[in-house]
Amino acid sequence: MRVGVIGGTFDPIHTGHLIIAEGARDALDLQRVIFVPAGQPPHKRSSRISPAEHRLEMVRLAIAGNGYFTASRVDIDREGPSYTVDTIRLLHDAWGSDVRIYFLIGGDSLAELPTWYQPQRLLEICQVVAVPRPGYELDLESLDVEIPGAAERIQMLSMPLVDLSATEIRDRVRDRRSIRYLVPDAVERYIYRHRLYRERTAG
């Protein structure tokens, strides 16, 4: 079984995330794509992020109606920082050896991969799939210098570039500007109902 995993803060989840997930599902013939909201993102310790239950519920609302998409609270329910390599290990333990995991990573995050916790081990236990992001060049040669063998272990995925970020959406909400079509309708309603992002946040 081939399963895609897309992690992130999802504060909030937006249309760009869904386009990436569906594009990867189609291109890689994935039987399922799992969205994993981070519990305690180690790279955002100095930032204010929304409570995990809000972020998880927005993911659930966003993926409702797509039978291939599922949300997991594996990162939310465990203690400590949300290191991707630990998340993949937990999913491997839960799913067994018959499941091959494809971890989806954006070009912006790929450039930071050498700074992640145990990046070499991550490349060993799953198939890392790099998705292009506007403004970021997927430079596997440079990455290979810092993580030997990385270029051979990372699969490049071609798909339309989506220039959309959660930071932009939060700022638009704070500034009372429209976020229609940037997030699914149900997520937009949830944000307004719970008065999220009314104050400026970092990250």
Backbone hydrogen bonds, N-H to C=O, Kabsch-Sander energy under -0.5 kcal/mol:
donor,donor_aa,acceptor,acceptor_aa,energy
3,V,1,M,-0.6
3,V,100,R,-2.7
4,G,32,R,-3.0
5,V,102,Y,-2.7
6,I,34,I,-2.7
7,G,5,V,-0.5
7,G,104,L,-0.5
8,G,36,V,-1.4
11,D,12,P,-0.8
13,I,10,F,-0.8
15,T,182,L,-2.9
17,H,14,H,-0.7
18,L,14,H,-1.4
19,I,15,T,-2.4
20,I,16,G,-2.2
21,A,17,H,-2.5
22,E,18,L,-2.5
23,G,19,I,-2.5
24,A,20,I,-2.5
25,R,21,A,-2.3
26,D,22,E,-2.2
27,A,23,G,-2.6
28,L,24,A,-2.6
29,D,25,R,-0.6
30,L,25,R,-1.7
31,Q,2,R,-2.7
32,R,2,R,-1.0
33,V,68,Y,-2.6
34,I,4,G,-3.3
35,F,33,V,-0.5
35,F,70,T,-3.1
36,V,6,I,-2.3
36,V,34,I,-0.5
38,A,8,G,-2.3
44,K,41,P,-1.7
45,R,42,P,-0.7
47,S,44,K,-1.4
49,I,47,S,-0.6
54,H,51,P,-0.7
55,R,51,P,-1.8
56,L,52,A,-2.8
57,E,53,E,-2.1
58,M,54,H,-2.1
59,V,55,R,-1.8
60,R,56,L,-2.4
61,L,57,E,-2.4
62,A,58,M,-2.2
63,I,59,V,-2.0
64,A,60,R,-0.8
66,N,63,I,-2.1
67,G,65,G,-0.7
69,F,66,N,-1.5
70,T,33,V,-2.2
72,S,35,F,-2.7
77,D,73,R,-2.4
78,R,74,V,-0.6
82,S,40,Q,-2.4
83,Y,81,P,-1.6
86,D,83,Y,-0.5
87,T,83,Y,-1.9
88,I,84,T,-2.6
89,R,85,V,-1.8
90,L,86,D,-2.4
91,L,87,T,-2.3
92,H,88,I,-2.5
93,D,89,R,-2.4
94,A,90,L,-2.0
95,W,91,L,-2.5
96,G,92,H,-2.7
99,V,96,G,-1.2
100,R,1,M,-3.4
100,R,98,D,-0.5
101,I,99,V,-0.5
102,Y,3,V,-2.9
103,F,101,I,-0.6
103,F,127,Q,-2.3
104,L,5,V,-2.7
104,L,102,Y,-0.6
105,I,129,V,-2.8
107,G,131,V,-1.8
110,L,106,G,-2.5
111,A,107,G,-1.4
112,E,109,S,-0.9
113,L,110,L,-1.4
115,T,112,E,-2.0
116,W,113,L,-1.8
122,L,118,Q,-1.9
123,L,119,P,-2.0
124,E,120,Q,-0.9
125,I,121,R,-1.5
126,C,122,L,-0.9
127,Q,101,I,-2.9
128,V,126,C,-0.8
128,V,153,R,-0.8
129,V,103,F,-3.2
130,A,128,V,-0.5
130,A,155,Q,-2.9
131,V,105,I,-3.0
133,R,136,Y,-0.5
136,Y,133,R,-2.0
139,D,137,E,-1.4
140,L,138,L,-1.0
143,L,139,D,-1.6
144,D,140,L,-2.2
145,V,141,E,-0.9
145,V,142,S,-0.5
146,E,142,S,-1.1
147,I,143,L,-2.7
150,A,147,I,-2.3
152,E,149,G,-0.6
153,R,149,G,-0.8
153,R,150,A,-1.0
154,I,150,A,-1.1
155,Q,128,V,-2.8
155,Q,153,R,-0.5
157,L,130,A,-2.4
159,M,157,L,-0.5
163,D,161,L,-0.6
164,L,162,V,-1.6
169,I,165,S,-1.6
170,R,166,A,-2.7
171,D,167,T,-2.5
172,R,168,E,-2.2
173,V,169,I,-2.2
174,R,170,R,-2.5
175,D,171,D,-2.1
176,R,173,V,-1.7
177,R,172,R,-3.5
181,Y,183,V,-0.7
182,L,179,I,-1.8
183,V,179,I,-1.1
187,V,184,P,-0.5
188,E,184,P,-2.3
189,R,185,D,-2.4
190,Y,186,A,-1.8
191,I,187,V,-2.5
192,Y,188,E,-2.0
193,R,189,R,-2.7
194,H,190,Y,-2.3
195,R,192,Y,-0.7
196,L,191,I,-2.3
198,R,195,R,-0.6
